[in-house]
């Protein structure tokens, strides 16, 4: 296994250069260490790509979720993480009244949302205030391990572009491992 593909466990030294710190690493005593089990990826930044595990939300991630509950002013969304997402009524694509929330987005419905904010207590705020985000009412949703998302997308989007071209389908890969596939024959 090459140096670029070495497997590490939490606490393993990955670099003596703390300035190259990326995801899945931490700095201690001026060196960079792995914070999880995974593969070391060394580009500009050094990061550890997890080999398995749950999706941990990060700001600006686009994910596929399922509405679990409708509360006074929020939809509670299962985003395939140990942490639920909150979609406030003000983050819906258009203005709606609180008493109309269930009519626009009901329990069990799928949504394509973006992680707007994640606070230190892991309160995950979601948004749909972007043209590409929406309620999903057609197609299929499949799930893969969140750790396999980079492999499905490929370097610079090469793999997903190849799949889209060969299948003639619209495919959106959520960072949480949920993939929305839509189109004729898909």
TAMO-V296128 format. One record per residue. RES is the residue in one small letter. PSI is psi as a letter, one per 30 degrees, with the letter a starting at -180 (* if undefined). D_CENTER is the distance of its C-alpha to the mean C-alpha in whole Angstrom. Layout:
RES:PSI:D_CENTER
RES:PSI:D_CENTER
This chain:
x:k:28
x:l:28
x:e:27
x:f:24
x:g:23
x:k:24
x:k:23
x:l:23
x:l:23
x:k:22
x:f:25
x:k:26
x:k:27
x:f:25
x:l:27
x:g:30
x:j:28
x:f:26
x:f:25
x:g:23
x:k:21
x:a:17
x:k:14
x:g:15
x:l:19
x:l:21
x:k:25
x:k:28
x:h:31
x:g:30
x:l:28
x:k:25
x:l:24
x:k:21
x:f:19
x:l:18
x:k:19
x:a:18
x:k:19
x:k:20
x:j:19
x:j:21
x:b:21
x:e:22
x:l:20
x:k:20
x:l:17
x:j:16
x:j:14
x:k:14
x:f:15
x:l:14
x:l:13
x:l:10
x:k:7
x:j:8
x:k:6
x:k:7
x:k:9
x:g:9
x:k:5
x:k:6
x:l:5
x:k:8
x:l:10
x:k:14
x:k:16
x:e:18
x:l:21
x:k:22
x:a:24
x:e:26
x:g:24
x:l:20
x:k:18
x:k:17
x:k:13
x:j:12
x:g:8
x:h:9
x:l:9
x:f:13
x:k:12
x:l:13
x:k:12
x:k:15
x:j:15
x:k:19
x:e:21
x:f:22
x:g:18
x:l:19
x:f:20
x:l:24
x:k:26
x:l:27
x:l:29
x:e:28
x:f:30
x:g:28
x:e:25
x:f:25
x:f:27
x:e:24
x:j:21
x:l:22
x:k:21
x:f:19
x:k:18
x:k:15
x:k:13
x:j:11
x:l:10
x:k:8
x:j:8
x:e:12
x:k:13
x:j:12
x:l:16
x:f:18
x:g:18
x:h:14
x:k:15
x:j:12
x:k:13
x:l:12
x:l:13
x:g:15
x:h:17
x:k:16
x:e:18
x:f:15
x:k:14
x:l:16
x:k:17
x:j:16
x:g:20
x:l:21
x:a:19
x:l:18
x:k:14
x:l:14
x:k:12
x:l:12
x:k:11
x:f:7
x:f:10
x:f:11
x:e:9
x:e:11
x:e:14
x:e:13
x:e:12
x:l:15
x:j:17
x:g:17
x:g:16
x:e:19
x:e:18
x:e:16
x:e:19
x:e:21
x:e:20
x:e:20
x:e:23
x:f:25
x:f:23
x:h:24
x:l:21
x:k:18
x:k:15
x:k:11
x:j:8
x:k:5
x:f:2
x:g:4
x:f:7
x:k:8
x:k:10
x:k:13
x:k:16
x:k:19
x:l:22
x:k:26
x:g:26
x:*:23
